[in-house]
């Protein structure tokens, strides 16, 4: 019985470590391929630069099916709605494209 409990404890520990590694890896990937570009959009000095960086974030969201849904498990708060964030990015991108190139 003790050997079984030790085995189960080891398996659960390994699963928890694996879960943590996957979450950390996904977080880093998201920061590098989406939220990092959104920071660059906010700091861009020209409309063209902002549009190019925003397009990269939108492409990542579409490629990884981050276009709708709620990202939380327990709490269904509006702040966890990725559909709103995606639609907001697309709307901002379309607005950037519609700005006259001679605008100040």
Protein Blocks (a to p, Z undefined) as FASTA:
>chain_A
ZZmmmmmmmmmmmmmmmmmmmmmmmmmmmmmmmmmmmmmmmmpcbfklmmmmmmmmmmmm
mmnopagccfbfklccfklmmklmmmmmmmmmmmmmmpcfkbZZ
